[in-house]
């Protein structure tokens, strides 16, 4: 009987090559999905792309890059949300709160991995959350008053 399972070293090499390819095209592939913005248009930092490139497709290193970028984008979103809220009337604040809750629900549903996710699904889902958060921050920045120096 013939063994159809590839050698573990070959499997690791293929997986590493696959993850490296994913790292190199991850942001572009995510932005190509319907309704997903161009990463440059939503201010993903060049350091994020460089970090992912340097990760060599290693899951732990890629996740560390993504953790850093998500923290940055989440902070950016929270800051602009607060700045926008401070400029609104009470009815407009209520409307923005409702809008934000709906956005969170939509983001969580859109960026959900599969029921039994593998590394590819986990990376894709996390990348989706980063880009969605950056997109939302960019959207609110257009609506918020300019920052005071």
C-alpha angles and dihedrals in degrees: 000000000000120000109233095181113101121235111273092240090052090047091051091048092050091046090049091049090048093050091046090053090048090051092051095047100027098103093040093047092048092049090051091061114104111280095003114129128234106268091231090054091058097045103250103176120250087230088066093056091045091050092050090048091052092049090079089217093296108150096219093050093045091049090051090053091048093047090055094047094044091051090050094048093044091052090047090052093048092049095050091043090055092045091050093045091053090058098050135090118244094261090049091049090054090049092050092049090053091046091050093050090050090048091052091050091048093046093049092049094043095046097045116126123226122285090259103029125195125198092277091054093046093051092045093049092049092047088051091054092049094050093043090051092048090047092051091049090051090049093051092044088062090055099040125087116257117275116261112242 
